Amino acid sequence: MPFNFEASEDFNTSVAHINTLIQFAIQQRDAGMEENRLLFLKLAIVSSVTKFQVFIESILKEYHYELKENHKQYNQVSTHLRLNAIRLFTSDKIIHKSLENPDTYTVDKLNEIRQVSEKTLAFCTDNERISEDLQFDTKFPMGKTGVGELSKLFRQVNGEDIFAHPPFDINKLNEILGRRHAIIHEDSNPQITEETVEKYRDYLMTVIAYVDNYLEQHL
């Protein structure tokens, strides 16, 4: 399956690691070592989700890089992306806050305000080339890796929820993420089989292909 982003190719390559864990589980099952079998199956689920989360952050960083490297102008990306970038850019550069102390009113302060204003205005200028100042979140919030957080990350691209009507059951992703959470945080012993893990693997590949294609369409 051809992909558009290196992050997708990397995940596709990493699937071999998941397959190896499944094969180890099968060997332990055939040897009657049920505890070892479940250990490998758990490792396969945790590894699959971890690799998926790494993929999400990696492909967003790659998309960000491609937007700038393709010499695009601001009118070639969505208004939502531009306004979100302004929000992030100005969040720590609030002009009125920096002017609260009149004792700092110097030429340097004026130049500082001019620079912030010019860079902010650039986001609003259609034929301005996208610069390093265009930023958006590429990481999951600390401790939050659910479908809701995933949707918010991609909503930055053009304001839509790309998982509102996907060609797959999005609830399955919640199930997979929940399994990983239960294994790590509750040391649960879920009733899983090699077939279940294989279905999870194939499902994540479907999601990855969908995300890869979506971002390519918005480059």
Sequence and secondary structure as in RCSB ss.txt:
>XXXX:A:sequence
MPFNFEASEDFNTSVAHINTLIQFAIQQRDAGMEENRLLFLKLAIVSSVTKFQVFIESILKEYHYELKENHKQYN
QVSTHLRLNAIRLFTSDKIIHKSLENPDTYTVDKLNEIRQVSEKTLAFCTDNERISEDLQFDTKFPMGKTGVGEL
SKLFRQVNGEDIFAHPPFDINKLNEILGRRHAIIHEDSNPQITEETVEKYRDYLMTVIAYVDNYLEQHL
>XXXX:A:secstr
   SSHHHHHHHHHHHHHHHHHHHHHHHHHTT HHHHHHHHHHHHHHHHHHHHHHHHHHHHHHHHHHHHTT BGG
GS HHHHHHHHHHHHTT  HHHHTS GGG SHHHHHHHHHHHHHHHHHH TTSB  TT     S  TT  SHHHH
HHHHHHHHSS TTSS SS HHHHHHHHHHHHHHHHH       HHHHHHHHHHHHHHHHHHHHHHHHT 
